[in-house]
């Protein structure tokens, strides 16, 4: 979601006549689009701002802006700590960034953070903005902003507000326009995509219907989504994934903990047993499904018994990969107030390594099972280390490295024979090109 917001911010600035700078030192405008999920994001921001203080002192016309979740949460405290910042804006008024920068040139530092989203702007934001995408053949598509859940460790509902769904027809229209521009893969974004449309219908979510409708858009070959909430993974959503050819067999299903006691404290709304039942239903219905997850180690009060329960569930779930996090207290959340129950750092470190070992074994087993198979891979580009090694993604989202002497093109769809499976990637070689890139390429012309 933050990456897509950054693309939208870049699009706004390009529409203002700006162009990407080669470096921060050369930039006229530098925007930090921040996250506040974990504490080290705050530390990174102030470190980066400190680095730019001397740069701005040498070039007073440079403008520095801070936006995103941390700006929504911290507000005026950012300028109090870094008075060389020109503009602070929040998650609900990202679209105001260019006008705020213009005002700051004459008015001085500005803090403009809306307390709540404007439903009209939230529902209409994406089509109105021309995002500057990193990959011309792949696009993020926001279907929903905000979150109605109340997980005890999460600050997102406070900084992004409640759920607001974009109109169904607008999303199909946007996907059609992206396909016309040569985009072949879209990733649907929402804090809880499973509940998309519940605020529109006032009765039931529309996510399964949306997946099927997007699957009918000609030219869109791959559809991914993130993130669903386990408590809201409904049978019709599983059926839509299984029955819609362009929806990739990939499911990111955040577990967070395998202990029912901890899950209750986290206010997650499901038990470990219920989670595994829904995971089993998805695997039974969706052929060759890859499953990933999120896990938090060291939630306040987590005992060794709780952690052992997590290891047991993780071992049973057999994930293809996982994002693992050490609990990070965020001001304003219920969990941050549980100071007396914080788990010692050395205990967390030990548990983190033990969890990693279990996850790595599952990932290696999953990837080794793909050796000798032919995979459909969408090429993303050459490796930073070698022009003879290219990387891409399978339909399951697995990273594949291929060694080749052929002249390959980013955005091509190729068939790859998998030679080797490692815990975090696959290795193979290209057997044939299925199709060349479909995206449009801009060529700079020099007129003399």
C-alpha positions in Angstrom: 0.0 0.0 0.0 2.8 2.4 0.9 4.7 1.6 -2.3 1.6 2.4 -4.4 1.1 5.6 -2.5 4.6 6.5 -3.4 3.9 5.8 -7.1 0.8 8.0 -6.8 2.8 10.8 -5.2 5.4 10.6 -8.0 2.6 10.8 -10.5 1.2 14.0 -8.9 4.6 15.6 -9.0 5.2 14.6 -12.6 1.9 16.2 -13.5 3.2 19.4 -11.9 6.0 19.4 -14.4 8.7 17.9 -12.2 10.9 15.0 -13.3 12.7 12.3 -11.2 16.1 13.5 -9.9 19.2 11.4 -10.0 19.9 11.8 -6.3 18.6 13.5 -3.2 21.5 16.0 -3.4 20.3 17.2 -6.8 16.5 17.1 -6.0 14.4 20.3 -5.8 11.8 18.3 -3.8 12.3 15.2 -1.5 9.3 13.5 -0.1 9.5 10.8 2.6 6.4 8.6 2.4 6.4 7.0 5.9 5.2 3.9 7.6 4.6 3.6 11.4 4.0 -0.2 11.7 7.3 -0.7 13.5 9.4 1.6 15.6 12.6 1.5 13.5 10.7 3.3 10.7 10.6 6.4 13.0 14.4 6.0 13.6 15.1 5.7 9.9 13.1 8.8 9.1 14.8 11.1 11.5 18.2 9.7 10.5 17.4 10.4 6.9 16.2 13.9 7.7 19.3 14.6 9.7 21.4 13.6 6.6 19.5 16.1 4.5 19.8 19.0 7.0 23.3 19.9 5.7 22.2 19.5 2.1 19.3 21.9 2.6 21.5 24.4 4.4 23.7 24.5 1.3 20.6 24.6 -1.0 17.9 26.6 0.8 15.5 26.3 -2.2 15.2 22.5 -1.7 11.9 21.4 -0.3 11.4 18.5 2.1 8.0 16.9 2.8 7.0 14.1 5.1 3.8 12.2 4.4 2.2 8.8 5.2 1.3 7.0 8.3 4.0 8.4 10.6 3.1 11.9 9.5 -0.6 11.2 10.3 0.5 10.0 13.8 3.2 12.4 14.7 1.9 15.6 12.9 3.6 18.7 14.2 6.1 16.8 16.3 8.0 16.2 13.0 8.8 19.8 12.4 9.5 20.3 16.1 12.3 17.7 15.8 13.4 18.7 12.3 12.5 22.3 11.6 14.1 22.2 8.1 11.1 20.2 6.9 8.7 22.3 4.8 5.5 20.2 4.6 3.9 17.5 6.7 0.8 15.8 5.3 -1.2 12.7 6.3 -2.6 9.6 4.8 -6.0 11.2 4.1 -4.7 14.2 2.0 -1.9 12.7 -0.1 -3.5 14.4 -3.1 -2.8 17.8 -1.6 1.0 17.4 -1.6 1.7 19.5 -4.7 -0.5 22.4 -3.5 1.0 22.3 0.0 4.5 22.4 -1.5 3.5 25.5 -3.5 2.1 27.2 -0.5 5.2 26.4 1.7 7.4 28.4 -0.7 5.7 31.6 0.4 4.1 30.7 3.7 6.8 28.7 5.4 6.5 25.3 7.0 3.0 23.7 6.8 1.5 20.9 8.8 -1.8 19.8 7.1 -3.2 16.5 8.4 -6.8 15.5 8.0 -8.3 13.7 10.9 -10.6 11.5 8.7 -10.7 10.5 5.1 -13.1 12.2 2.7 -15.2 9.3 1.4 -15.6 10.9 -2.0 -11.8 11.4 -2.4 -11.0 8.0 -1.0 -13.4 6.3 -3.4 -12.2 8.2 -6.4 -8.5 8.7 -5.7 -6.8 6.1 -7.9 -8.3 6.9 -11.3 -7.7 10.6 -10.7 -3.9 10.1 -10.2 -1.4 8.9 -12.8 0.9 6.7 -10.9 4.6 6.4 -12.0 5.0 2.7 -11.9 8.4 1.0 -11.3 7.4 -1.9 -13.7 5.4 -0.8 -16.8 3.8 -4.3 -17.1 2.7 -4.5 -13.4 0.5 -2.3 -11.4 -0.9 -1.9 -7.9 -4.6 -1.2 -7.7 -6.1 0.0 -4.4 -9.7 -1.3 -3.9 -10.1 -0.2 -0.3 -8.6 2.2 2.2 -8.6 1.9 6.0 -9.5 -1.0 8.3 -12.4 -1.8 10.6 -10.5 -4.4 12.6 -9.0 -3.7 16.1 -5.9 -5.8 16.4 -4.3 -4.8 19.7 -0.8 -4.3 18.2 -1.8 -2.4 15.1 -1.9 1.4 14.5 -3.3 1.2 11.0 -7.0 2.0 11.9 -5.8 5.1 13.7 -3.7 6.4 10.8 -5.7 5.3 7.8 -9.2 5.3 9.3 -12.1 3.0 8.7 -12.8 0.9 5.6 -13.9 2.8 2.5 -14.3 0.7 -0.7 -14.0 2.1 -4.2 -16.9 1.6 -6.5 -16.9 -1.8 -8.2 -17.4 -0.4 -11.8 -14.5 2.1 -11.3 -12.1 -0.8 -10.5 -13.1 -2.8 -13.6 -12.7 0.4 -15.7 -9.3 1.0 -14.2 -8.1 -2.5 -14.8 -9.3 -2.2 -18.4 -7.3 1.0 -18.9 -4.2 -0.6 -17.4 -4.5 -3.6 -19.7 -4.8 -1.2 -22.7 -1.5 0.4 -21.6 0.2 -3.0 -21.7 -0.1 -4.0 -18.0 -0.5 -7.7 -17.7 -0.3 -8.2 -13.9 -2.2 -6.3 -11.2 -2.0 -6.6 -7.5 -5.2 -5.7 -5.7 -4.5 -3.8 -2.4 -6.5 -3.3 0.8 -6.0 -3.6 4.5 -8.5 -6.4 4.5 -9.4 -7.2 0.9 -11.8 -9.9 2.0 -14.2 -7.3 3.3 -14.1 -5.2 0.2 -17.6 -3.8 -0.7 -19.2 -4.5 2.7 -19.6 -0.7 3.2 -21.1 -0.4 -0.3 -23.7 -3.1 0.0 -24.3 -2.8 3.7 -24.7 -6.6 3.8 -22.0 -8.8 2.2 -18.5 -8.3 0.8 -18.0 -8.2 -3.0 -14.4 -9.4 -3.2 -15.2 -12.7 -4.8 -17.3 -11.0 -7.4 -14.5 -8.5 -8.0 -11.9 -11.2 -8.6 -14.2 -12.8 -11.2 -14.9 -9.4 -12.9 -11.2 -8.5 -13.1 -10.5 -12.0 -14.5 -12.8 -11.1 -17.4 -10.6 -8.1 -18.4 -8.8 -8.9 -21.6 -5.0 -8.6 -21.4 -4.7 -9.0 -17.6 -2.9 -12.3 -17.3 -2.1 -12.4 -13.6 -4.1 -11.1 -10.6 -2.7 -11.1 -7.1 -4.1 -9.6 -3.9 -2.9 -8.6 -0.4 -3.9 -8.9 2.3 -6.9 -11.0 3.3 -7.8 -11.6 7.0 -8.2 -15.2 8.0 -11.5 -14.6 9.8 -13.0 -13.3 6.6 -11.7 -15.9 4.1 -15.1 -17.0 2.8 -15.9 -20.1 0.6 -16.9 -17.9 -2.3 -13.5 -16.2 -2.3 -11.7 -19.5 -2.4 -14.0 -20.6 -5.2 -13.2 -17.4 -7.2 -9.5 -18.0 -6.9 -9.8 -21.6 -7.9 -12.1 -20.9 -10.9 -10.7 -17.6 -12.3 -7.8 -18.5 -14.6 -5.9 -15.2 -14.2 -6.1 -15.1 -10.4 -2.8 -16.5 -9.3 -2.6 -19.6 -7.0 -1.0 -17.6 -4.2 -2.5 -16.8 -0.8 -1.0 -14.6 1.8 -2.8 -15.5 5.0 -1.4 -13.8 8.1 -1.3 -16.1 11.1 0.6 -13.8 13.6 0.6 -16.5 16.3 -0.3 -20.1 16.7 -1.3 -19.7 20.4 -5.1 -19.3 21.0 -4.3 -17.4 24.1 -2.1 -14.9 22.2 -4.5 -14.7 19.3 -7.3 -13.7 21.8 -5.0 -11.1 23.3 -4.2 -9.8 19.8 -8.0 -9.6 19.1 -7.5 -11.5 15.8 -11.0 -13.1 15.8 -10.0 -16.7 15.0 -8.4 -19.7 16.7 -5.4 -21.7 15.4 -7.8 -24.5 14.7 -10.1 -22.3 12.6 -7.2 -20.9 10.8 -5.9 -24.3 9.8 -9.4 -25.4 8.7 -9.7 -22.4 6.3 -6.1 -23.0 5.0 -7.0 -26.7 4.4 -10.2 -25.6 2.5 -8.1 -23.3 0.3 -5.5 -25.9 -0.5 -8.2 -28.5 -1.3 -9.9 -26.2 -3.8 -7.0 -24.4 -5.4 -4.5 -26.4 -7.5 -0.8 -25.9 -6.7 -1.5 -23.2 -4.1 1.5 -21.3 -2.6 0.8 -20.0 0.9 2.7 -17.2 2.8 2.1 -15.6 6.1 3.0 -13.0 8.7 4.2 -13.9 12.2 5.0 -11.8 15.3 7.5 -13.0 17.8 7.5 -11.7 21.4 4.0 -10.4 21.7 3.6 -9.1 25.3 3.0 -12.1 27.7 4.0 -14.7 25.1 5.2 -17.7 27.1 7.4 -20.6 26.0 4.2 -22.7 25.7 2.6 -20.1 23.5 5.6 -20.0 21.3 5.7 -23.8 21.0 2.1 -23.7 19.9 3.2 -21.3 17.1 6.0 -23.6 16.0 3.5 -26.5 15.9 1.0 -24.6 13.7 3.8 -23.3 11.4 5.1 -26.8 11.0 1.6 -28.1 10.1 0.9 -25.2 7.8 4.0 -25.8 5.7 4.4 -22.3 4.4 6.2 -21.5 1.2 7.7 -18.4 2.9 6.9 -15.9 5.7 7.4 -12.4 6.9 8.6 -12.6 10.5 8.5 -9.6 12.9 9.7 -8.9 16.4 6.9 -7.2 18.3 7.3 -3.5 18.1 5.1 -1.4 20.5 3.3 1.5 18.8 2.0 4.4 20.9 -1.7 4.4 21.0 -2.2 0.7 20.7 -3.5 -1.6 23.4 -0.4 -3.8 23.2 2.0 -0.9 23.8 0.5 -0.4 27.2 1.3 -4.0 28.3 4.8 -2.9 29.3 5.0 -5.2 32.3 4.5 -8.2 30.0 7.1 -7.3 27.4 9.3 -10.3 26.6 13.0 -10.0 27.2 15.1 -9.3 24.1 17.3 -12.3 24.5 14.3 -14.6 24.7 12.8 -13.0 21.6 16.1 -13.4 19.7 16.2 -17.1 20.5 12.6 -17.7 19.5 13.1 -15.8 16.3 15.9 -18.0 15.2 14.0 -21.2 16.1 11.0 -20.0 14.1 13.3 -19.2 11.1 14.6 -22.7 11.2 11.2 -24.2 11.0 10.1 -21.8 8.2 13.3 -22.4 6.2 12.7 -26.2 6.3 9.2 -25.8 5.0 10.3 -23.3 2.2 13.2 -25.6 1.1 10.8 -28.6 1.0 8.3 -26.6 -1.1 11.0 -25.3 -3.5 12.8 -28.6 -3.8 9.5 -30.2 -4.9 9.5 -27.9 -7.9 12.8 -29.2 -9.3 12.3 -30.7 -12.7 9.1 -28.8 -13.4 8.3 -26.3 -16.1 7.3 -22.9 -14.7 5.7 -19.9 -16.4 7.8 -17.0 -15.4 7.2 -13.3 -15.9 10.7 -11.7 -16.4 11.5 -8.6 -14.3 15.0 -7.8 -15.5 18.7 -8.7 -15.3 20.4 -9.4 -12.0 22.4 -6.6 -10.4 25.4 -8.9 -10.4 25.4 -10.2 -13.9 23.7 -9.4 -17.2 23.7 -13.2 -17.9 21.4 -13.9 -14.9 17.8 -12.7 -15.1 15.0 -12.8 -12.5 11.3 -13.2 -12.6 8.2 -14.6 -10.8 6.1 -17.7 -11.2 2.3 -17.6 -10.9 2.8 -18.6 -7.3 4.9 -15.5 -6.7 8.2 -17.4 -6.3 11.4 -15.7 -7.3 13.2 -17.5 -10.1 16.8 -16.8 -11.3 17.8 -18.0 -14.8 21.2 -18.0 -16.4 21.0 -17.3 -20.1 23.1 -16.1 -23.0 19.9 -15.1 -24.9 18.8 -11.5 -25.5 15.8 -11.4 -23.1 13.4 -8.6 -22.5 11.8 -7.5 -19.3 8.1 -8.1 -19.3 8.4 -11.2 -21.4 6.6 -14.4 -20.3 8.9 -17.4 -20.6 8.9 -21.1 -19.8 11.6 -22.1 -17.3 12.9 -25.5 -16.4 13.6 -25.6 -12.6 17.1 -27.0 -11.9 17.3 -26.2 -8.2 15.2 -25.1 -5.3 16.7 -23.1 -2.5 14.8 -21.7 0.6 14.2 -18.3 -0.9 14.4 -18.8 -4.7 14.4 -21.2 -7.6 17.2 -21.6 -10.2 16.5 -22.7 -13.8 17.0 -22.1 -17.5 14.7 -20.7 -20.2 13.3 -23.4 -22.5 11.2 -21.0 -24.7 9.6 -17.6 -24.9 5.9 -17.8 -24.5 5.3 -14.2 -25.5 7.2 -11.0 -25.8 6.5 -7.9 -23.6 3.1 -6.2 -24.2 3.8 -2.9 -22.4 4.4 0.3 -24.3 8.0 1.5 -24.3 8.8 5.2 -24.3 11.7 6.3 -26.5 13.3 9.6 -25.9 13.8 11.6 -29.1 16.2 14.4 -29.6 15.1 17.1 -32.0 17.8 19.2 -33.7 
